[in-house]
Amino acid sequence: MSRTATFTQDIDLVSLIEDFGSEEKCRTYLEQLRWPEGPRCPRCESPRISRIVKRDQFDCDACRYQFSVTAGTIFHDSHLPLWKWFLAVYVVGESKKGISANQLKRMLKVSYKTAWYLCHRIRAAMVDDASDLLTGIVEADETWMGHGRRSSYHSRPAATPLTTIMGAVERGGRVKVRISDHRQPTKAEIHAFLGAIVGDDAEAIFSDSAPQSVGVGDEDTHHGAVNHSIGQWVQADVHTNTIEGVWSLFKRSLVGSYHHLSVKHLPAYLDEMAFRYNNRGNEYLFRDTLLRLIDADRMPYAELIAS
């Protein structure tokens, strides 16, 4: 039985509290998610395991390694109760516009440092699967995130803290985003980005008429463009309204929930928002996020705050 076949029911806040209101219930759920066919030693993979009930641990009968269900996971070095982890995972996943560390601090009655660190560890589990290519009709565009407004690439001095984001979205499907290395992405950069995330069998790529996008199509994938500079927003089925809607949602999240982001952590916030967007119809988001946390690498606090 695969791990994703375990506990497929939807969950809401009431059932979360009822089902996971104690450490024992949380540990039992993690155990079933991590080892649907029974506990295995994380060191030697042996299924011959004895349970140490009083310590909430296991003892491997093969190599004598003692471990808990959180051993080797992102939960292992946390002093936060598992039920608070579960509540945070649920709230982060269900908050369409994101949730600030200050808000999570008030909800969980923890320090701001704990809430901020918790949010970043959850975001670390939301990294995009780069191998999952976009298909069908794909809309591509770029936007800026940062302070202030400008009417063109060159209308503000270089010191303005704006970051350019490249993005592409399937109509009715998933979005992929990447931070550009330049204030104005080059043709080579845009082509490389789309070439890495759009499948060869995609029907079409629609963009604006920027010269950097010329030639992104091929014999299998039609390229259509609309000229925003002359007020052309839709031409038959060619438009970029879907990706523009994604940018609007992302920016409302940044302004309304997070207020200010450092350039260092912006990729993590973008991953979080893209993950939430891509799972907007996923009834099992809570379970799937926990599965990602079980597999996620540990993230030391010192690494997060390093300049």
C-alpha positions in Angstrom: 0.0 0.0 0.0 1.4 3.4 -1.0 1.8 6.2 1.5 -0.5 8.4 -0.4 -3.3 5.9 -0.2 -3.4 6.3 3.6 -6.0 8.6 5.2 -7.5 10.1 2.0 -10.4 11.9 3.7 -10.7 15.6 3.7 -10.1 17.5 6.9 -11.4 20.7 8.4 -10.5 22.7 11.6 -13.1 20.9 13.8 -12.0 17.4 12.7 -8.4 18.5 13.1 -8.9 19.4 16.7 -11.0 16.2 17.3 -8.6 13.8 15.6 -5.2 15.4 16.5 -5.7 17.0 19.9 -3.0 15.0 21.6 0.6 14.0 21.1 -0.4 10.4 21.0 -2.9 10.9 18.2 -0.4 12.9 16.2 2.3 10.3 16.6 0.0 7.6 15.5 -1.0 9.5 12.4 2.6 10.2 11.5 3.5 6.6 12.0 0.8 5.5 9.6 1.8 8.1 7.0 5.5 7.3 7.3 5.2 3.5 7.5 1.9 2.3 6.0 3.1 -1.3 6.1 4.6 -1.0 9.6 7.6 0.7 11.2 11.0 0.2 9.6 14.4 1.1 11.0 15.6 4.4 9.4 19.2 3.2 9.7 19.1 -0.4 8.3 15.5 -0.5 6.9 14.8 -3.7 8.9 11.1 -4.3 9.6 12.0 -6.3 12.8 11.0 -3.6 15.3 10.1 -3.6 19.0 8.0 -0.8 20.5 9.2 1.0 23.6 5.8 2.3 24.7 6.8 4.4 27.7 9.3 6.4 25.7 7.3 6.7 22.4 10.2 5.0 20.7 11.1 1.9 18.7 14.1 -0.5 19.0 15.5 -2.2 15.9 16.0 -5.9 16.6 18.5 -6.0 13.8 21.0 -3.2 14.5 19.7 -2.1 18.0 19.1 1.5 16.8 16.5 3.3 18.9 14.4 5.9 17.2 11.0 7.6 17.2 8.5 8.4 14.4 10.0 11.9 14.1 13.7 10.6 13.8 15.3 11.9 10.7 12.4 14.2 9.8 12.0 18.0 10.1 10.0 17.4 13.3 12.9 15.8 15.1 14.8 18.8 16.4 11.6 20.8 17.4 10.5 21.3 20.9 7.1 22.4 19.7 4.3 19.9 20.4 3.1 18.0 17.4 -0.4 19.2 17.7 0.8 22.7 17.2 2.8 21.6 14.2 -0.4 20.0 12.8 -2.4 23.2 13.4 0.3 25.3 11.7 0.4 23.0 8.7 -3.4 23.2 8.3 -3.6 27.0 8.7 -0.7 27.6 6.3 -2.2 25.3 3.7 -5.7 26.8 4.0 -4.8 30.5 4.1 -5.3 31.5 0.5 -3.4 34.7 0.9 -0.8 33.3 3.3 -0.5 33.9 7.0 2.1 36.0 8.8 4.4 34.7 11.5 2.8 37.3 13.8 -0.6 35.9 13.2 0.6 32.3 13.8 2.4 33.5 16.9 -1.0 34.7 18.4 -2.8 31.5 17.3 -0.3 29.1 18.7 0.8 31.2 21.7 4.4 30.9 20.9 7.2 33.4 20.4 7.6 35.3 17.2 11.0 33.5 16.6 9.3 30.1 17.0 6.4 31.1 14.6 8.8 32.5 12.0 11.0 29.4 12.1 8.0 27.2 11.9 6.6 29.0 8.9 9.9 28.6 7.0 10.2 24.9 7.8 6.7 24.4 6.4 7.7 26.4 3.3 10.7 24.2 2.9 8.4 21.3 2.2 6.6 23.2 -0.5 9.4 23.3 -3.1 8.2 22.8 -6.6 8.7 19.5 -8.4 10.8 20.6 -11.3 10.1 17.4 -13.3 6.4 18.0 -13.4 6.1 19.8 -16.8 3.3 22.1 -17.9 1.1 21.0 -20.8 -2.0 22.2 -22.7 -2.2 25.9 -23.2 0.4 27.7 -21.2 0.5 31.5 -20.4 3.8 33.1 -19.7 4.6 36.5 -18.2 6.9 38.4 -15.9 6.2 40.7 -13.0 8.0 42.7 -10.3 7.8 42.3 -6.6 9.2 44.9 -4.3 8.5 48.5 -3.2 6.9 51.2 -5.2 5.5 51.4 -8.7 7.0 52.1 -12.1 5.5 52.3 -15.6 8.4 50.6 -17.4 11.7 48.7 -16.7 13.7 51.9 -16.7 11.4 54.5 -15.1 13.1 54.1 -11.6 16.8 54.1 -10.7 18.7 50.8 -10.2 18.7 51.2 -6.5 14.9 50.6 -6.3 14.5 47.2 -4.5 12.4 45.5 -7.2 12.8 41.8 -8.1 11.7 40.4 -11.4 9.7 37.1 -11.4 9.2 34.9 -14.4 6.1 32.7 -14.4 4.1 30.3 -16.5 0.7 28.7 -15.9 -1.4 26.0 -17.5 -5.0 27.2 -18.1 -6.9 25.5 -15.4 -3.8 23.9 -14.0 -0.5 24.6 -12.3 1.9 27.5 -12.1 5.7 27.6 -12.0 7.7 30.6 -11.0 11.4 31.6 -10.9 13.3 34.7 -9.9 15.2 36.3 -12.8 18.9 37.1 -12.6 18.2 40.4 -14.3 16.0 43.4 -13.9 14.8 42.8 -17.4 15.0 39.0 -18.3 17.0 38.3 -21.4 15.7 36.4 -24.3 18.0 33.5 -23.5 16.8 33.5 -19.9 13.1 33.4 -20.8 13.7 30.7 -23.4 15.7 28.6 -20.9 13.0 29.0 -18.2 10.1 28.0 -20.5 12.2 25.2 -22.1 12.8 23.7 -18.6 9.2 23.8 -17.4 6.9 23.4 -20.5 6.4 19.9 -21.9 7.3 19.2 -25.6 3.6 18.2 -26.2 2.2 21.5 -24.9 -0.4 22.9 -27.3 0.5 26.5 -27.1 2.4 29.2 -25.3 0.8 32.6 -25.0 2.6 35.7 -23.9 2.8 39.4 -24.5 4.6 40.8 -27.5 7.9 41.5 -25.8 10.8 40.7 -28.1 12.4 38.4 -25.5 9.4 35.9 -26.1 9.8 35.7 -29.8 10.5 32.1 -30.9 9.4 30.3 -27.7 7.2 28.1 -29.8 8.3 25.3 -32.1 6.7 22.9 -34.6 4.7 21.2 -31.8 3.8 24.2 -29.7 2.2 27.3 -31.2 3.3 30.7 -29.9 0.7 33.5 -29.7 1.1 37.0 -28.4 -1.0 40.0 -27.4 0.4 43.6 -27.6 -0.4 45.3 -24.3 1.4 48.5 -25.4 -1.5 49.2 -27.8 -4.2 48.1 -25.4 -4.6 44.6 -26.9 -5.5 42.2 -24.1 -7.4 39.4 -25.9 -7.1 38.1 -29.5 -9.4 35.1 -30.0 -8.2 32.6 -27.4 -4.8 34.3 -27.0 -4.4 36.2 -23.7 -2.4 36.2 -20.5 -5.3 36.8 -18.1 -4.7 33.6 -16.2 -1.1 34.4 -15.3 -2.0 38.1 -14.6 -4.6 36.7 -12.1 -1.8 34.6 -10.5 0.4 37.7 -10.1 -2.5 39.6 -8.6 -3.1 36.8 -6.0 0.6 36.6 -5.2 0.9 40.4 -4.7 -2.1 40.5 -2.4 -0.5 37.8 -0.3 2.7 39.7 -0.1 1.1 43.1 0.8 -1.7 41.8 2.9 0.0 39.1 4.9 3.8 39.5 4.8 4.1 43.3 4.2 7.9 43.1 3.7 10.1 40.3 2.4 13.9 40.1 2.1 15.2 39.1 -1.3 16.9 36.2 0.4 13.6 34.6 1.5 11.5 35.6 -1.5 12.0 32.3 -3.3 10.6 30.4 -0.3 7.5 32.6 -0.2 7.0 32.2 -3.9 7.3 28.4 -3.5 4.7 28.5 -0.8 2.2 30.5 -2.9 2.8 28.4 -6.0 2.3 25.2 -3.9 -0.9 26.6 -2.5 -2.2 27.6 -6.0 -1.3 24.3 -7.5 -3.1 22.4 -4.7 -6.2 24.7 -4.7 -8.4 21.7 -5.6 -6.5 19.1 -3.6 -8.9 17.7 -1.0 -5.9 16.0 0.8 -3.6 19.0 1.1 -3.1 18.6 4.8 -2.0 14.9 4.5 0.2 15.7 1.4 1.9 18.6 3.2 2.7 16.3 6.2 4.1 13.7 3.8 6.4 16.4 2.4 7.5 17.4 5.9 8.3 13.8 6.7 10.7 13.7 3.7 12.0 17.3 3.9 15.6 18.0 4.9 16.2 19.5 8.3 16.6 23.3 8.3 18.9 24.8 11.0 17.8 28.2 12.3 21.3 29.5 11.9 21.1 28.7 8.2 17.9 30.7 7.8 19.2 33.9 9.5 22.7 33.8 7.9 23.4 36.8 5.7 
